[in-house]
Amino acid sequence: MIVAGLGFASAATLVSLTDAFERAARGHAVAAIATVADKDGHPALAAFAAARGLPVQLVPPADLAGQRTLTCSLQSRAAYGTGSVAEASALAAAGPGGRLLCPRQISDDRLATCAVAIGGQT
């Protein structure tokens, strides 16, 4: 399964998430969205998932810290113990043996990131 991981600021909008997703997911058949569980209920996330018709997998914050990411945001490292919430969420949701197809891509407004991973069991 191919999963798009999202990381985003509380000020992110539907446009922010769409921009980051389109940069990262280009050419990939994304089957689900993943993000850290504390983003549950964010209006932009709900609107984005509904617009794309994709299920959202919420990843417990503790599961992000164990993921090895290709990129590093100091803000993500401080808040969640990982270099990229987007990459770590995608990898966690992809499951064991998952690998990144696209490292985090940043929206033009810098409020959202997206990375794409594929599960190891395909």
C-alpha positions in Angstrom: 0.0 0.0 0.0 1.2 3.5 -0.8 0.7 6.1 2.0 1.1 9.8 2.0 2.3 11.2 5.3 1.4 14.7 6.2 2.9 17.1 8.7 1.4 20.5 9.2 1.1 23.5 11.4 -2.1 24.4 13.1 -2.5 27.3 10.7 -2.4 25.0 7.7 -5.2 25.2 5.2 -6.7 22.9 2.6 -4.6 24.7 0.1 -1.4 24.0 2.2 -2.1 20.3 2.4 -3.1 20.0 -1.3 0.1 21.8 -2.4 2.4 19.6 -0.4 0.5 16.4 -1.4 0.5 17.2 -5.1 4.3 17.8 -5.0 5.0 14.5 -3.2 2.3 12.2 -4.6 2.8 13.0 -8.3 2.9 9.7 -10.1 2.0 7.5 -7.1 -1.3 5.8 -6.5 -1.8 6.9 -2.9 -4.3 4.7 -1.0 -4.3 6.4 2.4 -3.2 9.5 4.3 -1.3 9.3 7.6 -0.4 11.9 10.2 0.3 12.2 13.9 -2.7 11.4 16.0 -2.8 14.8 17.7 -3.8 16.4 14.4 -7.1 14.4 14.5 -10.0 16.8 14.0 -8.0 19.5 12.3 -10.5 21.1 9.8 -8.0 21.2 6.9 -7.1 17.5 7.4 -10.8 16.6 7.4 -11.5 18.7 4.3 -8.4 17.3 2.5 -9.3 13.6 3.2 -12.9 14.2 2.1 -11.9 15.9 -1.1 -9.5 13.1 -2.0 -11.7 10.3 -0.8 -8.8 8.8 1.2 -8.9 7.2 4.7 -6.7 8.8 7.4 -4.5 6.7 9.6 -3.6 8.4 12.8 -0.1 7.5 14.1 0.6 7.7 17.9 3.3 10.3 18.5 5.5 7.6 20.2 5.6 5.7 16.9 7.1 8.6 15.0 10.3 8.7 17.1 11.5 5.3 15.9 11.3 6.1 12.2 14.4 6.9 10.3 13.8 9.9 8.0 15.8 11.3 5.1 15.2 14.9 6.0 15.3 16.8 9.3 13.2 19.7 10.6 14.4 21.0 14.0 10.8 21.8 14.9 9.7 18.2 14.2 12.7 16.8 16.1 11.9 18.9 19.1 8.1 18.2 19.1 8.1 14.5 18.1 11.6 13.1 18.2 11.8 12.7 14.5 13.3 14.6 11.6 10.1 14.7 9.6 6.5 14.1 10.8 5.5 13.6 7.1 8.1 11.0 6.5 7.8 9.2 9.8 3.9 9.1 9.5 4.1 7.6 6.0 6.7 5.0 7.1 4.8 4.1 10.3 1.5 3.7 8.4 3.3 1.7 5.6 4.3 -0.9 8.2 7.4 -3.1 8.6 9.7 -2.9 5.7 8.2 0.3 4.4 10.4 2.7 2.4 10.0 6.2 1.2 9.2 6.8 -2.4 9.4 10.5 -2.0 10.9 12.5 0.9 9.0 15.4 2.4 7.9 18.1 0.1 7.0 21.5 1.5 4.0 23.6 0.5 4.6 27.1 -0.9 3.3 28.6 2.3 5.6 26.4 4.4 2.7 25.3 6.6 2.5 21.7 5.4 4.8 18.8 4.3 4.0 15.5 2.6 6.1 12.4 2.0 5.1 9.1 0.3 6.0 5.6 1.4 5.2 2.1 0.3 4.7 -0.9 2.5 7.2 -3.7 2.5 4.4 -6.3 2.0 3.5 -5.6 -1.7 
